[in-house]
Amino acid sequence: MTCAACPTRSIQDFTVIPSVQKSVNYILQHRSELSKFEDIEDSILRGEEWATKTDTDPKILDGCEHHLSIVRNRFAKALWSRDYFLGLSVLESQLFHCFAHGTTAGPVLDVLERIRDSGVLQPGFVVYPLHSLGVLGEGFFRSFTHSRATFFLPSHGMCLTAQTNSMEETMTFLSEAAQVFDIKRRLPVDLIEHWRRSRPTKWLERNPLLALRVHSFPGGYYENQYFLMLKLKAATTLLCMLYALQSPPAGRNWALFSSSRSNSWETLDIKHYILLYPKPYKRALTGDCIPMNFGMAALAELSEVAVEVNPAIWRKRPSLREMISHALNKTVAGYCGCSLSKKLKTPAARVWRKIFRSIEFYKRSFREREDPGEAIVSLAMAFEILLTDSYSSGVQKRIVDRLSLLLKGVRGIRAFKKALGDVYEKRGEYVHSGSIDDSINMGEAQIAFICAFVRLVSLVEKLPNRHQEPIRCLVEG
């Protein structure tokens, strides 16, 4: 039993794990006790008087709750590792129903079938507002044409548009994004218009919009937010990397073509983002307009993408674009896999955590700041995290040497090494004197990071299962 919307063939195999099978057997042995409750909430909120009015041992019910959580967690990890984000509360409710009120000996398979038939893991998308982003091809000359500068990356599940300055244009963009993402369900137009009227969502018209294809069905506002943020970080980092590889705009009038410099009334009043997901057993999407009151500072930082993206260039360079996108997707998958188990300390887990952390600092090197020294420090930290295992003296020479080894044979390696050396020289000047001039051009060093990042990601699969210095092992062999 398989379905494009739910990877049931491989997921059901997780029950062969001894601890999971033991938990399944325990719950099945006490199915009659669980069947006395209508749902999971009824079971959890049972009062003390309940045990005195029945002959059920409270320890048995506590044991059922414990073993149900084991099955739920393993089930969730099996789904999450495949990019299917089903909320824990939803999964727990479905598992309880099939264990307590099911009649078959395979309740886990029953849950998979219910998930498949409901369609809740079919694709939807998240809509996130950006600011400080420019899309070249928009701006002044848009007044003379009906075309819109949009940027579609189907392989990355990403769609980008400059500010639309019209709710009608925004709905057109969302419809186009749904088509690019191969979403067959109807958009909840009335719901989106309701959010526009009832919430501070002027960014739907005034700001650049980023749409990402996701398989997410939450049981509450913030249940899957952690995974959505990982994907949004990768998407905004991709935009920064593409910008770094672009040729700088020619001439003095390039700003006329940028959406960030013309016809822009973008707002920083960004307090929500929108998640659209399938409505169970319906041919329409539903969704949430989610307040940013959890990790608000991080979400606000995420919305700043101070670059000028030229879609025309990247439509002509699909191979390079796809290579970077593939490396970022692998990074998110690797980081997600190791972050689901905080105790996981394998060499690969350590490397994925470091790589993901390094791209966070890399993106910070593009932020708009009055003080250029902060961007220098962020870029230097990105290199240090990417190319070292731990701190020790001689870090600058070690990083430059490892960059040379990692990019052996890559055209322009001498320029990359010099650019990295310049970054570290300016970093030291800033850290010790507290100020720096803005004479340095970080562009070459930012490109060097991209090359090193892509190369290192491609090597992680070759890492031995045991190694005290996994980065050194990957770079130096």
SVG drawing of the C-alpha trace seen along z (x, -y; Angstrom):
<svg xmlns="http://www.w3.org/2000/svg" viewBox="-18 -56 67 65">
<polyline fill="none" stroke="black" stroke-width="0.4" points="0.0,0.0 1.6,-3.2 0.5,-6.7 2.2,-9.7 1.0,-11.7 2.1,-9.3 5.2,-7.0 3.5,-4.1 5.5,-1.2 8.7,-2.3 7.2,-3.8 5.3,-0.8 8.7,1.1 9.6,-1.0 7.4,1.4 10.1,4.1 12.2,2.0 12.2,4.1 11.2,1.3 8.3,0.2 7.0,3.7 7.1,4.3 5.1,1.1 2.6,2.1 2.1,5.5 1.6,4.0 -1.1,1.6 -2.9,4.4 -2.9,6.5 -4.8,3.7 -7.0,2.5 -10.1,3.2 -9.1,0.8 -8.4,-2.0 -11.7,-1.4 -13.5,-2.8 -12.4,-6.2 -13.8,-8.1 -10.6,-9.8 -7.0,-10.7 -8.2,-13.8 -10.7,-11.8 -8.0,-9.3 -5.5,-11.9 -8.0,-14.1 -9.6,-11.2 -10.2,-12.2 -9.1,-10.4 -12.7,-9.2 -12.6,-7.3 -10.2,-4.7 -12.4,-4.1 -15.5,-3.5 -13.9,-0.9 -11.7,2.1 -9.0,0.9 -5.6,0.6 -4.3,-3.0 -0.8,-1.6 -2.0,0.1 -3.4,-3.1 -0.2,-4.9 1.7,-2.2 -0.5,-2.5 0.2,-6.2 3.9,-5.6 4.0,-3.0 1.7,-5.1 4.2,-8.0 7.0,-5.6 5.0,-4.5 4.0,-8.1 7.6,-9.4 8.9,-6.7 6.1,-7.2 6.7,-10.9 10.4,-10.5 9.7,-8.2 7.4,-10.8 9.5,-13.8 12.7,-12.3 10.8,-12.0 9.7,-15.7 6.1,-14.8 5.3,-17.0 2.3,-15.7 1.6,-17.4 2.2,-15.3 -1.3,-15.9 -2.9,-14.8 -0.8,-11.7 -1.4,-10.9 -5.2,-11.2 -5.1,-8.9 -3.0,-6.3 -5.3,-6.3 -8.4,-5.8 -6.9,-2.8 -5.5,-1.2 -8.6,-1.8 -11.4,-1.4 -9.9,0.6 -10.6,4.2 -7.5,5.3 -4.2,6.6 -2.4,4.0 -3.3,0.6 -0.2,-1.1 -1.2,-0.1 -4.7,-1.3 -3.3,-4.8 -1.3,-4.9 -4.4,-4.1 -6.4,-6.8 -3.6,-9.3 -3.5,-8.3 -7.2,-8.4 -7.6,-11.8 -5.1,-13.4 -3.6,-15.5 -0.1,-14.9 -0.6,-16.1 1.3,-19.2 0.5,-22.7 2.7,-25.8 3.9,-28.4 3.8,-32.1 6.4,-34.3 7.0,-38.0 10.4,-39.3 11.9,-42.8 14.9,-44.6 14.8,-42.2 14.9,-43.5 13.9,-41.6 15.6,-43.0 13.2,-43.4 10.6,-45.1 10.6,-48.8 10.0,-51.8 9.5,-50.0 6.7,-47.9 4.5,-50.9 4.6,-50.2 3.9,-46.5 1.4,-44.0 4.1,-41.4 5.4,-40.6 8.9,-39.5 8.5,-36.2 11.1,-33.6 10.0,-29.9 12.3,-27.1 10.2,-23.9 13.0,-21.6 13.5,-23.6 9.7,-24.0 10.1,-27.7 8.3,-30.7 9.3,-34.3 7.7,-37.6 8.3,-41.2 5.7,-43.3 2.5,-43.2 0.8,-46.4 -2.5,-44.7 -4.4,-42.0 -5.6,-40.7 -2.0,-40.4 -1.1,-38.6 -3.9,-36.0 -2.7,-35.5 0.8,-34.8 -0.5,-32.3 -2.5,-30.6 0.6,-30.4 2.6,-29.0 0.0,-26.3 0.3,-25.3 4.1,-25.2 3.9,-23.1 1.4,-20.7 -1.3,-21.4 -4.7,-20.3 -6.8,-21.7 -8.5,-25.0 -7.1,-28.1 -9.1,-29.3 -9.7,-32.7 -12.3,-33.9 -10.0,-32.9 -7.0,-34.8 -9.2,-37.9 -10.5,-37.5 -6.9,-37.5 -6.1,-40.6 -9.1,-42.5 -8.7,-41.3 -5.0,-41.1 -1.9,-43.3 -1.1,-41.7 -0.4,-44.6 2.7,-42.8 0.6,-40.6 0.6,-43.5 3.5,-45.7 6.4,-43.2 8.2,-40.6 6.6,-37.2 8.3,-33.8 6.2,-30.6 7.6,-27.2 6.0,-23.8 5.6,-21.8 3.8,-18.7 2.5,-19.9 -0.6,-19.3 -0.4,-20.8 -2.7,-20.3 -1.9,-23.8 -0.3,-27.0 3.2,-26.1 3.4,-22.3 5.4,-22.2 7.0,-25.7 10.5,-24.3 10.6,-22.4 9.1,-25.3 11.8,-27.6 14.5,-25.2 13.1,-25.3 12.7,-29.0 16.3,-29.5 17.5,-27.3 15.4,-29.2 16.5,-32.6 20.2,-31.4 19.7,-30.2 18.6,-33.7 21.8,-35.1 24.0,-32.6 22.4,-33.2 23.0,-36.9 26.6,-36.4 27.2,-34.5 25.4,-37.1 27.4,-39.7 26.9,-43.1 24.3,-45.3 25.8,-47.3 25.5,-51.1 24.2,-53.7 20.5,-53.2 20.1,-49.6 18.0,-50.8 15.2,-51.7 14.8,-48.0 14.8,-46.9 11.6,-46.4 13.5,-47.5 14.2,-51.0 11.0,-51.8 7.3,-51.5 8.1,-50.1 6.1,-50.8 7.2,-47.7 6.4,-47.4 8.3,-46.1 5.1,-45.5 5.5,-41.7 3.6,-39.8 2.3,-36.8 3.0,-34.3 0.5,-32.0 0.5,-28.2 -1.9,-26.6 -2.5,-22.9 -5.0,-20.2 -8.4,-20.1 -9.1,-16.4 -11.4,-14.6 -12.0,-17.8 -10.8,-19.1 -9.7,-22.5 -6.9,-23.9 -7.4,-25.4 -4.8,-27.2 -3.6,-29.4 -2.4,-32.9 0.2,-32.2 1.3,-34.9 5.1,-35.4 5.0,-35.4 7.3,-32.4 10.9,-33.1 9.9,-36.5 13.5,-37.9 14.6,-34.9 11.6,-35.1 12.1,-38.8 15.8,-38.2 14.7,-35.6 12.5,-38.0 15.4,-40.3 17.0,-39.3 19.0,-42.4 20.0,-41.2 19.0,-42.0 18.0,-38.8 18.0,-38.7 15.6,-35.9 16.7,-36.3 20.2,-35.2 19.2,-32.1 16.7,-30.9 19.8,-30.6 22.0,-28.8 19.8,-25.9 22.7,-23.5 24.5,-25.8 21.2,-26.8 20.2,-23.2 23.6,-22.2 23.3,-24.8 19.7,-24.0 20.5,-20.3 23.3,-21.0 20.9,-23.1 18.2,-20.4 20.7,-17.8 21.8,-20.1 18.3,-20.6 17.6,-16.9 20.8,-16.0 20.3,-18.6 16.7,-17.6 17.6,-14.0 20.3,-14.7 18.2,-17.3 15.3,-14.9 17.7,-13.0 19.5,-15.5 21.7,-12.7 22.9,-11.7 26.7,-12.4 27.9,-10.5 30.5,-12.2 27.9,-12.8 25.5,-14.5 28.3,-16.8 29.1,-17.7 25.5,-18.4 25.0,-20.6 28.1,-22.6 27.2,-23.0 23.8,-24.2 25.1,-26.7 27.6,-28.0 25.0,-28.9 23.1,-30.8 26.1,-33.0 26.8,-33.2 23.3,-34.7 24.0,-37.2 26.9,-38.6 24.3,-40.0 22.3,-41.9 21.9,-45.6 24.2,-47.3 25.7,-50.7 28.8,-49.0 30.5,-46.8 32.6,-45.1 29.6,-43.0 29.2,-41.4 33.0,-40.7 32.8,-38.9 29.7,-36.9 31.4,-35.7 34.6,-34.8 32.5,-32.8 30.8,-31.0 34.2,-29.8 35.4,-28.8 32.3,-26.7 32.4,-25.1 36.1,-24.2 37.1,-23.5 36.2,-20.9 37.1,-22.9 39.1,-25.9 42.9,-25.9 45.6,-28.4 46.5,-29.0 42.9,-29.0 43.4,-31.4 46.2,-29.4 44.3,-26.2 41.1,-27.5 43.0,-28.9 44.9,-25.6 41.7,-23.6 39.9,-25.8 42.8,-25.2 42.5,-21.4 38.7,-21.4 38.7,-23.4 41.7,-21.8 41.2,-22.1 38.5,-24.8 39.1,-27.8 40.0,-30.9 41.3,-29.2 44.1,-31.8 41.6,-34.7 39.5,-32.7 42.4,-32.2 43.4,-35.9 39.8,-37.0 39.6,-34.8 42.9,-36.1 41.6,-39.7 38.4,-38.8 40.4,-37.5 42.8,-40.5 39.8,-42.9 38.1,-40.7 41.1,-41.0 41.2,-44.8 37.5,-45.1 37.6,-42.9 40.6,-44.6 40.0,-48.2 36.2,-48.3 36.0,-49.9 36.8,-49.2 36.7,-50.9 34.4,-49.7 37.1,-49.2 37.0,-45.5 34.8,-43.7 33.5,-40.5 32.0,-39.2 34.9,-36.9 35.0,-35.4 31.2,-34.8 31.6,-32.9 34.5,-30.9 32.2,-29.9 29.5,-28.6 32.1,-26.5 33.4,-25.1 29.9,-24.5 28.8,-22.6 31.9,-20.5 31.8,-19.6 28.1,-18.6 29.0,-16.2 31.6,-14.5 29.6,-13.9 28.3,-10.5 31.9,-9.2 32.6,-10.0 33.6,-7.0 31.2,-6.1 33.9,-6.9 36.2,-9.9 37.2,-12.5 37.8,-15.3 35.2,-14.7 35.8,-18.0 39.6,-17.3 38.8,-13.8 36.6,-15.0 38.9,-17.8 42.3,-16.3 41.4,-12.6"/>
</svg>
